[in-house]
Amino acid sequence: MKHLRCKIRGHNLSLVSKQLIHIKEYECTHCHQKFTKDGYGRIVKFTRYWEKNHEFFQNHFQKQILS
Ligand SMILES: [Zn+2]
């Protein structure tokens, strides 16, 4: 039971370093699930939805820097 420890004690999140300061991605050092923060500052599971969201922001900011 890989996730049992996380279920009992909670995830041990560490920040995955990203170049963009606006986007924060976390990874649990125990179960290696990925998490991120939503618009309300809550930790949420990093899903395909967020991946797309982050890609959008990344492209958006890159365009701003280049223009
Ligand atoms: Zn975990």
N, CA, C, O and the ligand as a Tripos MOL2 file, in Angstrom:
@<TRIPOS>MOLECULE
protein
  269   267    68     0     0
PROTEIN
NO_CHARGES

@<TRIPOS>ATOM
      1 N           0.8430   -1.2120    0.0000 N.3       1 MET1
      2 CA          0.0000    0.0000    0.0000 C.3       1 MET1
      3 C           0.8680    1.2480    0.0000 C.2       1 MET1
      4 O           1.2650    1.7490    1.0520 O.2       1 MET1
      5 N           1.1430    1.7220   -1.1520 N.am      2 LYS2
      6 CA          2.0470    2.8410   -1.3440 C.3       2 LYS2
      7 C           1.4720    4.1500   -0.7840 C.2       2 LYS2
      8 O           2.2020    4.9730   -0.2320 O.2       2 LYS2
      9 N           0.1700    4.3240   -0.9340 N.am      3 HIS3
     10 CA         -0.4330    5.6040   -0.5790 C.3       3 HIS3
     11 C          -0.9770    5.6390    0.8420 C.2       3 HIS3
     12 O          -1.5190    6.6510    1.2840 O.2       3 HIS3
     13 N          -0.8290    4.5380    1.5440 N.am      4 LEU4
     14 CA         -1.4270    4.4420    2.8810 C.3       4 LEU4
     15 C          -0.8620    5.5010    3.8200 C.2       4 LEU4
     16 O          -1.6040    6.1440    4.5620 O.2       4 LEU4
     17 N           0.4170    5.6720    3.7820 N.am      5 ARG5
     18 CA          1.0760    6.6610    4.6320 C.3       5 ARG5
     19 C           0.5390    8.0760    4.3580 C.2       5 ARG5
     20 O           0.3300    8.8700    5.2750 O.2       5 ARG5
     21 N           0.3280    8.3540    3.0900 N.am      6 CYS6
     22 CA         -0.2120    9.6680    2.7090 C.3       6 CYS6
     23 C          -1.6440    9.8320    3.1950 C.2       6 CYS6
     24 O          -2.0580   10.9220    3.5910 O.2       6 CYS6
     25 N          -2.3950    8.7360    3.1600 N.am      7 LYS7
     26 CA         -3.7810    8.8070    3.5900 C.3       7 LYS7
     27 C          -3.8620    9.0840    5.0840 C.2       7 LYS7
     28 O          -4.7490    9.8040    5.5420 O.2       7 LYS7
     29 N          -2.9540    8.5220    5.8230 N.am      8 ILE8
     30 CA         -2.9900    8.6900    7.2760 C.3       8 ILE8
     31 C          -2.3460   10.0030    7.6900 C.2       8 ILE8
     32 O          -2.9140   10.7590    8.4780 O.2       8 ILE8
     33 N          -1.1880   10.2660    7.1700 N.am      9 ARG9
     34 CA         -0.4110   11.4160    7.6470 C.3       9 ARG9
     35 C          -0.4340   12.6090    6.7130 C.2       9 ARG9
     36 O           0.0640   13.6830    7.0520 O.2       9 ARG9
     37 N          -1.0090   12.4230    5.5450 N.am     10 GLY10
     38 CA         -1.0380   13.5190    4.5770 C.3      10 GLY10
     39 C           0.1820   13.4830    3.6760 C.2      10 GLY10
     40 O           1.1890   12.8540    4.0010 O.2      10 GLY10
     41 N           0.0870   14.1470    2.5660 N.am     11 HIS11
     42 CA          1.1830   14.1560    1.6080 C.3      11 HIS11
     43 C           2.3300   15.0280    2.1020 C.2      11 HIS11
     44 O           2.1310   16.0310    2.7870 O.2      11 HIS11
     45 N           3.4970   14.6240    1.7430 N.am     12 ASN12
     46 CA          4.6870   15.4140    2.0590 C.3      12 ASN12
     47 C           5.1140   16.1350    0.7880 C.2      12 ASN12
     48 O           5.9010   15.6220   -0.0080 O.2      12 ASN12
     49 N           4.5790   17.3270    0.6200 N.am     13 LEU13
     50 CA          4.7690   18.0260   -0.6490 C.3      13 LEU13
     51 C           6.0720   18.7970   -0.6890 C.2      13 LEU13
     52 O           6.4470   19.4750    0.2670 O.2      13 LEU13
     53 N           6.7420   18.6790   -1.8020 N.am     14 SER14
     54 CA          7.9090   19.5230   -2.0270 C.3      14 SER14
     55 C           7.7070   20.2680   -3.3400 C.2      14 SER14
     56 O           7.1390   19.7360   -4.2940 O.2      14 SER14
     57 N           8.1680   21.4670   -3.3660 N.am     15 LEU15
     58 CA          7.9620   22.3240   -4.5250 C.3      15 LEU15
     59 C           8.8530   21.8870   -5.6770 C.2      15 LEU15
     60 O          10.0700   21.7670   -5.5360 O.2      15 LEU15
     61 N           8.2250   21.6540   -6.8050 N.am     16 VAL16
     62 CA          8.9810   21.3420   -8.0070 C.3      16 VAL16
     63 C           9.3930   22.6590   -8.6320 C.2      16 VAL16
     64 O           8.5450   23.4890   -8.9600 O.2      16 VAL16
     65 N          10.6660   22.8480   -8.7950 N.am     17 SER17
     66 CA         11.1470   24.1480   -9.2730 C.3      17 SER17
     67 C          10.6940   24.3900  -10.7010 C.2      17 SER17
     68 O          10.8370   23.5440  -11.5830 O.2      17 SER17
     69 N          10.1480   25.5670  -10.8910 N.am     18 LYS18
     70 CA          9.6430   25.9690  -12.2090 C.3      18 LYS18
     71 C          10.2230   27.3230  -12.5310 C.2      18 LYS18
     72 O          10.5290   28.1170  -11.6420 O.2      18 LYS18
     73 N          10.3670   27.5700  -13.7900 N.am     19 GLN19
     74 CA         10.9330   28.8550  -14.1910 C.3      19 GLN19
     75 C           9.9630   29.9920  -13.9500 C.2      19 GLN19
     76 O          10.3610   31.1220  -13.6680 O.2      19 GLN19
     77 N           8.6810   29.6750  -14.0660 N.am     20 LEU20
     78 CA          7.6750   30.7120  -13.8910 C.3      20 LEU20
     79 C           7.2550   30.8230  -12.4320 C.2      20 LEU20
     80 O           6.9630   29.8240  -11.7760 O.2      20 LEU20
     81 N           7.2300   32.0410  -11.9440 N.am     21 ILE21
     82 CA          6.8730   32.2380  -10.5430 C.3      21 ILE21
     83 C           5.3740   32.1520  -10.3270 C.2      21 ILE21
     84 O           4.9280   31.8960   -9.2090 O.2      21 ILE21
     85 N           4.5970   32.3570  -11.3600 N.am     22 HIS22
     86 CA          3.1360   32.3540  -11.2270 C.3      22 HIS22
     87 C           2.5750   30.9530  -11.0400 C.2      22 HIS22
     88 O           1.4950   30.7720  -10.4780 O.2      22 HIS22
     89 N           3.3210   29.9680  -11.5160 N.am     23 ILE23
     90 CA          2.8310   28.5970  -11.4840 C.3      23 ILE23
     91 C           3.6650   27.7880  -10.5120 C.2      23 ILE23
     92 O           4.8910   27.7290  -10.6110 O.2      23 ILE23
     93 N           2.9730   27.1670   -9.5730 N.am     24 LYS24
     94 CA          3.6840   26.3430   -8.6090 C.3      24 LYS24
     95 C           3.2010   24.8960   -8.7030 C.2      24 LYS24
     96 O           2.0030   24.6150   -8.6620 O.2      24 LYS24
     97 N           4.1420   24.0160   -8.8270 N.am     25 GLU25
     98 CA          3.8160   22.5980   -8.8810 C.3      25 GLU25
     99 C           4.5170   21.8940   -7.7340 C.2      25 GLU25
    100 O           5.6870   22.1400   -7.4410 O.2      25 GLU25
    101 N           3.7590   21.0050   -7.0920 N.am     26 TYR26
    102 CA          4.3010   20.2740   -5.9590 C.3      26 TYR26
    103 C           4.2800   18.7840   -6.2440 C.2      26 TYR26
    104 O           3.4400   18.2890   -6.9950 O.2      26 TYR26
    105 N           5.2070   18.0880   -5.6370 N.am     27 GLU27
    106 CA          5.2060   16.6420   -5.7500 C.3      27 GLU27
    107 C           5.3660   16.0430   -4.3630 C.2      27 GLU27
    108 O           6.1660   16.5090   -3.5530 O.2      27 GLU27
    109 N           4.5820   14.9920   -4.1050 N.am     28 CYS28
    110 CA          4.6890   14.3000   -2.8240 C.3      28 CYS28
    111 C           5.9140   13.3960   -2.8600 C.2      28 CYS28
    112 O           6.0920   12.6080   -3.7890 O.2      28 CYS28
    113 N           6.7410   13.5180   -1.8540 N.am     29 THR29
    114 CA          7.9760   12.7440   -1.8430 C.3      29 THR29
    115 C           7.7230   11.2670   -1.5250 C.2      29 THR29
    116 O           8.6070   10.4280   -1.7000 O.2      29 THR29
    117 N           6.5180   10.9590   -1.0610 N.am     30 HIS30
    118 CA          6.1910    9.5710   -0.7220 C.3      30 HIS30
    119 C           5.5290    8.8270   -1.8730 C.2      30 HIS30
    120 O           5.9660    7.7440   -2.2610 O.2      30 HIS30
    121 N           4.4670    9.4210   -2.4150 N.am     31 CYS31
    122 CA          3.7090    8.7160   -3.4610 C.3      31 CYS31
    123 C           3.9460    9.2930   -4.8500 C.2      31 CYS31
    124 O           3.4630    8.7480   -5.8430 O.2      31 CYS31
    125 N           4.6800   10.3800   -4.9230 N.am     32 HIS32
    126 CA          5.0740   11.0190   -6.1840 C.3      32 HIS32
    127 C           3.8830   11.4700   -7.0240 C.2      32 HIS32
    128 O           3.9620   11.5580   -8.2490 O.2      32 HIS32
    129 N           2.7800   11.7540   -6.3360 N.am     33 GLN33
    130 CA          1.6690   12.3770   -7.0340 C.3      33 GLN33
    131 C           1.9460   13.8610   -7.1460 C.2      33 GLN33
    132 O           2.6200   14.4500   -6.3000 O.2      33 GLN33
    133 N           1.4230   14.4520   -8.1920 N.am     34 LYS34
    134 CA          1.6690   15.8810   -8.4000 C.3      34 LYS34
    135 C           0.4670   16.7050   -7.9830 C.2      34 LYS34
    136 O          -0.6860   16.3070   -8.1500 O.2      34 LYS34
    137 N           0.7790   17.8600   -7.4390 N.am     35 PHE35
    138 CA         -0.2530   18.7830   -6.9580 C.3      35 PHE35
    139 C           0.0700   20.1920   -7.4280 C.2      35 PHE35
    140 O           1.1940   20.5050   -7.8200 O.2      35 PHE35
    141 N          -0.9530   21.0220   -7.3740 N.am     36 THR36
    142 CA         -0.7470   22.4290   -7.6890 C.3      36 THR36
    143 C          -1.6910   23.2480   -6.8240 C.2      36 THR36
    144 O          -2.4740   22.6950   -6.0520 O.2      36 THR36
    145 N          -1.6140   24.5530   -6.9530 N.am     37 LYS37
    146 CA         -2.5200   25.4150   -6.2000 C.3      37 LYS37
    147 C          -3.5630   26.0040   -7.1330 C.2      37 LYS37
    148 O          -3.2450   26.4690   -8.2280 O.2      37 LYS37
    149 N          -4.8050   25.9790   -6.6890 N.am     38 ASP38
    150 CA         -5.8550   26.5880   -7.5010 C.3      38 ASP38
    151 C          -5.9260   28.0900   -7.2220 C.2      38 ASP38
    152 O          -5.1180   28.6320   -6.4670 O.2      38 ASP38
    153 N          -6.9070   28.7500   -7.8440 N.am     39 GLY39
    154 CA         -7.0200   30.2050   -7.7270 C.3      39 GLY39
    155 C          -7.2710   30.6830   -6.3110 C.2      39 GLY39
    156 O          -7.0950   31.8640   -6.0120 O.2      39 GLY39
    157 N          -7.6790   29.7790   -5.4410 N.am     40 TYR40
    158 CA         -7.9720   30.1470   -4.0500 C.3      40 TYR40
    159 C          -6.8240   29.7840   -3.1130 C.2      40 TYR40
    160 O          -6.9350   29.9430   -1.8970 O.2      40 TYR40
    161 N          -5.7290   29.2980   -3.6780 N.am     41 GLY41
    162 CA         -4.5720   28.9440   -2.8760 C.3      41 GLY41
    163 C          -4.6740   27.5850   -2.2120 C.2      41 GLY41
    164 O          -3.8950   27.2550   -1.3180 O.2      41 GLY41
    165 N          -5.6520   26.7940   -2.6620 N.am     42 ARG42
    166 CA         -5.7950   25.4560   -2.0960 C.3      42 ARG42
    167 C          -4.9780   24.4620   -2.8990 C.2      42 ARG42
    168 O          -4.8510   24.5710   -4.1190 O.2      42 ARG42
    169 N          -4.4270   23.4890   -2.1830 N.am     43 ILE43
    170 CA         -3.6690   22.4430   -2.8570 C.3      43 ILE43
    171 C          -4.6390   21.4700   -3.5340 C.2      43 ILE43
    172 O          -5.5010   20.8820   -2.8810 O.2      43 ILE43
    173 N          -4.4890   21.3160   -4.8100 N.am     44 VAL44
    174 CA         -5.3310   20.3900   -5.5590 C.3      44 VAL44
    175 C          -4.4530   19.4360   -6.3660 C.2      44 VAL44
    176 O          -3.3000   19.7330   -6.6800 O.2      44 VAL44
    177 N          -5.0210   18.3070   -6.6830 N.am     45 LYS45
    178 CA         -4.3000   17.3120   -7.4480 C.3      45 LYS45
    179 C          -4.0040   17.8520   -8.8460 C.2      45 LYS45
    180 O          -4.8570   18.4680   -9.4860 O.2      45 LYS45
    181 N          -2.8000   17.6120   -9.2940 N.am     46 PHE46
    182 CA         -2.3950   18.0920  -10.6070 C.3      46 PHE46
    183 C          -2.9540   17.1670  -11.6780 C.2      46 PHE46
    184 O          -2.4390   16.0730  -11.9130 O.2      46 PHE46
    185 N          -4.0180   17.6320  -12.3200 N.am     47 THR47
    186 CA         -4.6930   16.8130  -13.3210 C.3      47 THR47
    187 C          -4.3880   17.3320  -14.7170 C.2      47 THR47
    188 O          -3.6810   18.3260  -14.8890 O.2      47 THR47
    189 N          -4.9260   16.6490  -15.6960 N.am     48 ARG48
    190 CA         -4.7600   17.0660  -17.0830 C.3      48 ARG48
    191 C          -5.3060   18.4860  -17.2760 C.2      48 ARG48
    192 O          -4.7820   19.2650  -18.0720 O.2      48 ARG48
    193 N          -6.3630   18.7980  -16.5340 N.am     49 TYR49
    194 CA         -6.9610   20.1280  -16.6000 C.3      49 TYR49
    195 C          -5.9520   21.2090  -16.2350 C.2      49 TYR49
    196 O          -5.8440   22.2330  -16.9110 O.2      49 TYR49
    197 N          -5.2160   20.9630  -15.1570 N.am     50 TRP50
    198 CA         -4.2310   21.9350  -14.6940 C.3      50 TRP50
    199 C          -3.0290   21.9890  -15.6200 C.2      50 TRP50
    200 O          -2.4280   23.0410  -15.8350 O.2      50 TRP50
    201 N          -2.6980   20.8330  -16.1580 N.am     51 GLU51
    202 CA         -1.5840   20.7850  -17.0910 C.3      51 GLU51
    203 C          -1.8650   21.6960  -18.2800 C.2      51 GLU51
    204 O          -1.0030   22.4620  -18.7110 O.2      51 GLU51
    205 N          -3.0860   21.5980  -18.8010 N.am     52 LYS52
    206 CA         -3.5030   22.4460  -19.9190 C.3      52 LYS52
    207 C          -3.5030   23.9060  -19.5030 C.2      52 LYS52
    208 O          -3.0410   24.7730  -20.2460 O.2      52 LYS52
    209 N          -4.0150   24.1680  -18.3270 N.am     53 ASN53
    210 CA         -4.0940   25.5020  -17.7650 C.3      53 ASN53
    211 C          -2.7110   26.1440  -17.6750 C.2      53 ASN53
    212 O          -2.5220   27.3030  -18.0470 O.2      53 ASN53
    213 N          -1.7640   25.3790  -17.1810 N.am     54 HIS54
    214 CA         -0.4040   25.8710  -17.0080 C.3      54 HIS54
    215 C           0.2700   26.1110  -18.3500 C.2      54 HIS54
    216 O           1.0260   27.0670  -18.5260 O.2      54 HIS54
    217 N          -0.0210   25.2250  -19.2840 N.am     55 GLU55
    218 CA          0.5240   25.3930  -20.6250 C.3      55 GLU55
    219 C           0.0340   26.7020  -21.2210 C.2      55 GLU55
    220 O           0.7820   27.4420  -21.8600 O.2      55 GLU55
    221 N          -1.2430   26.9600  -20.9930 N.am     56 PHE56
    222 CA         -1.8510   28.1890  -21.4990 C.3      56 PHE56
    223 C          -1.1590   29.4100  -20.9100 C.2      56 PHE56
    224 O          -0.8000   30.3390  -21.6350 O.2      56 PHE56
    225 N          -0.9740   29.4050  -19.5940 N.am     57 PHE57
    226 CA         -0.3300   30.5260  -18.9060 C.3      57 PHE57
    227 C           1.1070   30.7000  -19.3660 C.2      57 PHE57
    228 O           1.5900   31.8130  -19.5740 O.2      57 PHE57
    229 N           1.7710   29.5700  -19.5160 N.am     58 GLN58
    230 CA          3.1610   29.5870  -19.9390 C.3      58 GLN58
    231 C           3.2840   30.2460  -21.3170 C.2      58 GLN58
    232 O           4.1420   31.1000  -21.5410 O.2      58 GLN58
    233 N           2.4120   29.8320  -22.2240 N.am     59 ASN59
    234 CA          2.4200   30.4180  -23.5600 C.3      59 ASN59
    235 C           2.0740   31.8940  -23.5110 C.2      59 ASN59
    236 O           2.6630   32.7170  -24.2110 O.2      59 ASN59
    237 N           1.1110   32.2040  -22.6710 N.am     60 HIS60
    238 CA          0.6460   33.5700  -22.5310 C.3      60 HIS60
    239 C           1.7700   34.4940  -22.0590 C.2      60 HIS60
    240 O           1.9720   35.5740  -22.6130 O.2      60 HIS60
    241 N           2.4890   34.0590  -21.0410 N.am     61 PHE61
    242 CA          3.5600   34.8790  -20.4860 C.3      61 PHE61
    243 C           4.7570   34.9440  -21.4120 C.2      61 PHE61
    244 O           5.4350   35.9680  -21.4920 O.2      61 PHE61
    245 N           5.0120   33.8580  -22.1080 N.am     62 GLN62
    246 CA          6.1240   33.8520  -23.0400 C.3      62 GLN62
    247 C           5.8800   34.8600  -24.1590 C.2      62 GLN62
    248 O           6.7940   35.5580  -24.5960 O.2      62 GLN62
    249 N           4.6290   34.9210  -24.6130 N.am     63 LYS63
    250 CA          4.2600   35.8730  -25.6500 C.3      63 LYS63
    251 C           4.4550   37.3000  -25.1470 C.2      63 LYS63
    252 O           4.9200   38.1720  -25.8810 O.2      63 LYS63
    253 N           4.0940   37.5210  -23.8900 N.am     64 GLN64
    254 CA          4.2190   38.8520  -23.3080 C.3      64 GLN64
    255 C           5.6850   39.2800  -23.2410 C.2      64 GLN64
    256 O           6.0220   40.4360  -23.4970 O.2      64 GLN64
    257 N           6.5490   38.3240  -22.8920 N.am     65 ILE65
    258 CA          7.9680   38.6250  -22.7600 C.3      65 ILE65
    259 C           8.5650   38.9350  -24.1320 C.2      65 ILE65
    260 O           9.3810   39.8440  -24.2800 O.2      65 ILE65
    261 N           8.1420   38.1600  -25.1280 N.am     66 LEU66
    262 CA          8.7010   38.3020  -26.4610 C.3      66 LEU66
    263 C           8.2290   39.5550  -27.1860 C.2      66 LEU66
    264 O           8.9570   40.1190  -28.0030 O.2      66 LEU66
    265 N           7.0040   39.9910  -26.8840 N.am     67 SER67
    266 CA          6.4390   41.1220  -27.6340 C.3      67 SER67
    267 C           6.9450   42.4650  -27.1190 C.2      67 SER67
    268 O           6.5640   43.5110  -27.6450 O.2      67 SER67
    269 ZN          1.5800   11.4290   -1.0470 Zn       68 ZN68
@<TRIPOS>BOND
     1     1     2 1
     2     2     3 1
     3     3     4 2
     4     3     5 am
     5     5     6 1
     6     6     7 1
     7     7     8 2
     8     7     9 am
     9     9    10 1
    10    10    11 1
    11    11    12 2
    12    11    13 am
    13    13    14 1
    14    14    15 1
    15    15    16 2
    16    15    17 am
    17    17    18 1
    18    18    19 1
    19    19    20 2
    20    19    21 am
    21    21    22 1
    22    22    23 1
    23    23    24 2
    24    23    25 am
    25    25    26 1
    26    26    27 1
    27    27    28 2
    28    27    29 am
    29    29    30 1
    30    30    31 1
    31    31    32 2
    32    31    33 am
    33    33    34 1
    34    34    35 1
    35    35    36 2
    36    35    37 am
    37    37    38 1
    38    38    39 1
    39    39    40 2
    40    39    41 am
    41    41    42 1
    42    42    43 1
    43    43    44 2
    44    43    45 am
    45    45    46 1
    46    46    47 1
    47    47    48 2
    48    47    49 am
    49    49    50 1
    50    50    51 1
    51    51    52 2
    52    51    53 am
    53    53    54 1
    54    54    55 1
    55    55    56 2
    56    55    57 am
    57    57    58 1
    58    58    59 1
    59    59    60 2
    60    59    61 am
    61    61    62 1
    62    62    63 1
    63    63    64 2
    64    63    65 am
    65    65    66 1
    66    66    67 1
    67    67    68 2
    68    67    69 am
    69    69    70 1
    70    70    71 1
    71    71    72 2
    72    71    73 am
    73    73    74 1
    74    74    75 1
    75    75    76 2
    76    75    77 am
    77    77    78 1
    78    78    79 1
    79    79    80 2
    80    79    81 am
    81    81    82 1
    82    82    83 1
    83    83    84 2
    84    83    85 am
    85    85    86 1
    86    86    87 1
    87    87    88 2
    88    87    89 am
    89    89    90 1
    90    90    91 1
    91    91    92 2
    92    91    93 am
    93    93    94 1
    94    94    95 1
    95    95    96 2
    96    95    97 am
    97    97    98 1
    98    98    99 1
    99    99   100 2
   100    99   101 am
   101   101   102 1
   102   102   103 1
   103   103   104 2
   104   103   105 am
   105   105   106 1
   106   106   107 1
   107   107   108 2
   108   107   109 am
   109   109   110 1
   110   110   111 1
   111   111   112 2
   112   111   113 am
   113   113   114 1
   114   114   115 1
   115   115   116 2
   116   115   117 am
   117   117   118 1
   118   118   119 1
   119   119   120 2
   120   119   121 am
   121   121   122 1
   122   122   123 1
   123   123   124 2
   124   123   125 am
   125   125   126 1
   126   126   127 1
   127   127   128 2
   128   127   129 am
   129   129   130 1
   130   130   131 1
   131   131   132 2
   132   131   133 am
   133   133   134 1
   134   134   135 1
   135   135   136 2
   136   135   137 am
   137   137   138 1
   138   138   139 1
   139   139   140 2
   140   139   141 am
   141   141   142 1
   142   142   143 1
   143   143   144 2
   144   143   145 am
   145   145   146 1
   146   146   147 1
   147   147   148 2
   148   147   149 am
   149   149   150 1
   150   150   151 1
   151   151   152 2
   152   151   153 am
   153   153   154 1
   154   154   155 1
   155   155   156 2
   156   155   157 am
   157   157   158 1
   158   158   159 1
   159   159   160 2
   160   159   161 am
   161   161   162 1
   162   162   163 1
   163   163   164 2
   164   163   165 am
   165   165   166 1
   166   166   167 1
   167   167   168 2
   168   167   169 am
   169   169   170 1
   170   170   171 1
   171   171   172 2
   172   171   173 am
   173   173   174 1
   174   174   175 1
   175   175   176 2
   176   175   177 am
   177   177   178 1
   178   178   179 1
   179   179   180 2
   180   179   181 am
   181   181   182 1
   182   182   183 1
   183   183   184 2
   184   183   185 am
   185   185   186 1
   186   186   187 1
   187   187   188 2
   188   187   189 am
   189   189   190 1
   190   190   191 1
   191   191   192 2
   192   191   193 am
   193   193   194 1
   194   194   195 1
   195   195   196 2
   196   195   197 am
   197   197   198 1
   198   198   199 1
   199   199   200 2
   200   199   201 am
   201   201   202 1
   202   202   203 1
   203   203   204 2
   204   203   205 am
   205   205   206 1
   206   206   207 1
   207   207   208 2
   208   207   209 am
   209   209   210 1
   210   210   211 1
   211   211   212 2
   212   211   213 am
   213   213   214 1
   214   214   215 1
   215   215   216 2
   216   215   217 am
   217   217   218 1
   218   218   219 1
   219   219   220 2
   220   219   221 am
   221   221   222 1
   222   222   223 1
   223   223   224 2
   224   223   225 am
   225   225   226 1
   226   226   227 1
   227   227   228 2
   228   227   229 am
   229   229   230 1
   230   230   231 1
   231   231   232 2
   232   231   233 am
   233   233   234 1
   234   234   235 1
   235   235   236 2
   236   235   237 am
   237   237   238 1
   238   238   239 1
   239   239   240 2
   240   239   241 am
   241   241   242 1
   242   242   243 1
   243   243   244 2
   244   243   245 am
   245   245   246 1
   246   246   247 1
   247   247   248 2
   248   247   249 am
   249   249   250 1
   250   250   251 1
   251   251   252 2
   252   251   253 am
   253   253   254 1
   254   254   255 1
   255   255   256 2
   256   255   257 am
   257   257   258 1
   258   258   259 1
   259   259   260 2
   260   259   261 am
   261   261   262 1
   262   262   263 1
   263   263   264 2
   264   263   265 am
   265   265   266 1
   266   266   267 1
   267   267   268 2
@<TRIPOS>SUBSTRUCTURE
     1 MET1         2 RESIDUE 1 A MET
     2 LYS2         6 RESIDUE 1 A LYS
     3 HIS3        10 RESIDUE 1 A HIS
     4 LEU4        14 RESIDUE 1 A LEU
     5 ARG5        18 RESIDUE 1 A ARG
     6 CYS6        22 RESIDUE 1 A CYS
     7 LYS7        26 RESIDUE 1 A LYS
     8 ILE8        30 RESIDUE 1 A ILE
     9 ARG9        34 RESIDUE 1 A ARG
    10 GLY10       38 RESIDUE 1 A GLY
    11 HIS11       42 RESIDUE 1 A HIS
    12 ASN12       46 RESIDUE 1 A ASN
    13 LEU13       50 RESIDUE 1 A LEU
    14 SER14       54 RESIDUE 1 A SER
    15 LEU15       58 RESIDUE 1 A LEU
    16 VAL16       62 RESIDUE 1 A VAL
    17 SER17       66 RESIDUE 1 A SER
    18 LYS18       70 RESIDUE 1 A LYS
    19 GLN19       74 RESIDUE 1 A GLN
    20 LEU20       78 RESIDUE 1 A LEU
    21 ILE21       82 RESIDUE 1 A ILE
    22 HIS22       86 RESIDUE 1 A HIS
    23 ILE23       90 RESIDUE 1 A ILE
    24 LYS24       94 RESIDUE 1 A LYS
    25 GLU25       98 RESIDUE 1 A GLU
    26 TYR26      102 RESIDUE 1 A TYR
    27 GLU27      106 RESIDUE 1 A GLU
    28 CYS28      110 RESIDUE 1 A CYS
    29 THR29      114 RESIDUE 1 A THR
    30 HIS30      118 RESIDUE 1 A HIS
    31 CYS31      122 RESIDUE 1 A CYS
    32 HIS32      126 RESIDUE 1 A HIS
    33 GLN33      130 RESIDUE 1 A GLN
    34 LYS34      134 RESIDUE 1 A LYS
    35 PHE35      138 RESIDUE 1 A PHE
    36 THR36      142 RESIDUE 1 A THR
    37 LYS37      146 RESIDUE 1 A LYS
    38 ASP38      150 RESIDUE 1 A ASP
    39 GLY39      154 RESIDUE 1 A GLY
    40 TYR40      158 RESIDUE 1 A TYR
    41 GLY41      162 RESIDUE 1 A GLY
    42 ARG42      166 RESIDUE 1 A ARG
    43 ILE43      170 RESIDUE 1 A ILE
    44 VAL44      174 RESIDUE 1 A VAL
    45 LYS45      178 RESIDUE 1 A LYS
    46 PHE46      182 RESIDUE 1 A PHE
    47 THR47      186 RESIDUE 1 A THR
    48 ARG48      190 RESIDUE 1 A ARG
    49 TYR49      194 RESIDUE 1 A TYR
    50 TRP50      198 RESIDUE 1 A TRP
    51 GLU51      202 RESIDUE 1 A GLU
    52 LYS52      206 RESIDUE 1 A LYS
    53 ASN53      210 RESIDUE 1 A ASN
    54 HIS54      214 RESIDUE 1 A HIS
    55 GLU55      218 RESIDUE 1 A GLU
    56 PHE56      222 RESIDUE 1 A PHE
    57 PHE57      226 RESIDUE 1 A PHE
    58 GLN58      230 RESIDUE 1 A GLN
    59 ASN59      234 RESIDUE 1 A ASN
    60 HIS60      238 RESIDUE 1 A HIS
    61 PHE61      242 RESIDUE 1 A PHE
    62 GLN62      246 RESIDUE 1 A GLN
    63 LYS63      250 RESIDUE 1 A LYS
    64 GLN64      254 RESIDUE 1 A GLN
    65 ILE65      258 RESIDUE 1 A ILE
    66 LEU66      262 RESIDUE 1 A LEU
    67 SER67      266 RESIDUE 1 A SER
    68 ZN68       269 GROUP 0 **** ****
